[in-house]
């Protein structure tokens, strides 16, 4: 009977440690998700400005193509070939 009591105590301790570790890991992960990294915010602003610039360039290129080749959109649509 002493052996089974030892095994039950050992399993209880191990499960307690694992449970404590999982709770600690979950709290740490939840805490790190709430923090906003200023570099990410800066990167998002930079990417937004780059996207705006790219949109302007695409509009310029499309207007040039519309003037030079009026039916270029129909020629390059998927499924038209």
Secondary structure as GFF3:
##gff-version 3
##sequence-region A 1 81
A	DSSP	alpha_helix	2	34	.	.	.	ID=ss1
A	DSSP	alpha_helix	38	68	.	.	.	ID=ss2
A	DSSP	alpha_helix	72	76	.	.	.	ID=ss3
###
